Amino acid sequence: QVQLVESGGGLVQAGVSLRLSCAASGRTISSTATGWFRQAPGKEREFVAAISWSGDNTYYADSVKGRFTISRDNAKNTVYLQMNSLKSEDTAVYLCRADLGYSVYWGQGTQVTVSS
């Protein structure tokens, strides 16, 4: 079992930055790709960013490319999402996901609210 705990969300004004963290416990996630998703009220969950186990490869949704950066610290069993130039449309619950073998683990999410 893996427990994922997100943190770092909050209420901010448009244009500022936030850094989200996803801390894993129970098992290491250092050998698996990990991703961030988000879900706004009334909308489906959508992919935001993903990172390979080594950190060498990263992937982004077009809507966040150039503004968000995903990274990981395997020694800390933690994945980060640096979010710059936040927009009101980035408002959502941000969730961390880790795929381990045939199992998919989700965190409970952290709320990000961007006021314009």
ZAMARGU-4260 file (C-alpha; in steps of 0.2 Angstrom, whole numbers, plus 5000, padded with zeros to 4 digits):
<rodrens>
0) 5000/5000/5000 | 5005/5018/4996 | 4998/5033/5004 | 5000/5049/4995 | 4998/5066/5003
5) 4997/5082/4994 | 5000/5099/5001 | 5004/5117/4996 | 4988/5122/4989 | 4979/5138/4994
10) 4970/5154/4989 | 4981/5165/4978 | 4979/5180/4966 | 4982/5177/4947 | 5000/5179/4942
15) 5008/5172/4957 | 5016/5155/4960 | 5013/5140/4971 | 5022/5124/4974 | 5013/5108/4977
20) 5021/5093/4985 | 5015/5075/4985 | 5023/5064/4999 | 5022/5046/4998 | 5023/5034/5012
25) 5021/5015/5014 | 5031/5011/4999 | 5044/5020/4988 | 5038/5028/4972 | 5056/5031/4966
30) 5054/5017/4953 | 5038/5022/4946 | 5031/5037/4935 | 5021/5049/4945 | 5008/5062/4939
35) 4998/5077/4944 | 4979/5078/4939 | 4966/5091/4943 | 4948/5092/4944 | 4937/5108/4944
40) 4919/5108/4950 | 4908/5101/4937 | 4922/5095/4926 | 4931/5079/4923 | 4947/5075/4931
45) 4961/5080/4919 | 4980/5076/4917 | 4992/5090/4921 | 5009/5083/4922 | 5019/5067/4924
50) 5037/5063/4927 | 5047/5047/4924 | 5054/5037/4938 | 5072/5044/4935 | 5065/5062/4932
55) 5073/5062/4915 | 5057/5063/4906 | 5042/5075/4909 | 5025/5077/4901 | 5013/5092/4902
60) 4996/5096/4897 | 4996/5110/4884 | 4986/5121/4895 | 5001/5122/4908 | 5016/5119/4897
65) 5028/5133/4900 | 5020/5138/4917 | 5021/5122/4927 | 5036/5111/4931 | 5035/5094/4938
70) 5050/5087/4948 | 5054/5073/4960 | 5066/5070/4975 | 5067/5051/4976 | 5077/5052/4992
75) 5062/5060/5000 | 5049/5050/4991 | 5041/5066/4985 | 5035/5074/4969 | 5033/5092/4966
80) 5023/5103/4955 | 5029/5121/4953 | 5015/5132/4946 | 5020/5149/4940 | 5009/5163/4932
85) 4993/5155/4939 | 4977/5159/4930 | 4959/5158/4937 | 4956/5143/4925 | 4969/5133/4936
90) 4957/5133/4950 | 4954/5115/4955 | 4958/5101/4967 | 4975/5094/4962 | 4978/5076/4965
95) 4994/5066/4964 | 4994/5048/4956 | 5007/5034/4957 | 5006/5018/4947 | 5014/5003/4955
100) 5012/4987/4945 | 4994/4985/4942 | 4989/4996/4956 | 4985/5015/4954 | 4986/5026/4970
105) 4978/5043/4972 | 4980/5056/4985 | 4966/5065/4993 | 4970/5081/4984 | 4974/5099/4988
110) 4963/5114/4983 | 4971/5128/4973 | 4960/5143/4970 | 4966/5157/4959 | 4956/5174/4960
115) 4957/5186/4946
</rodrens>
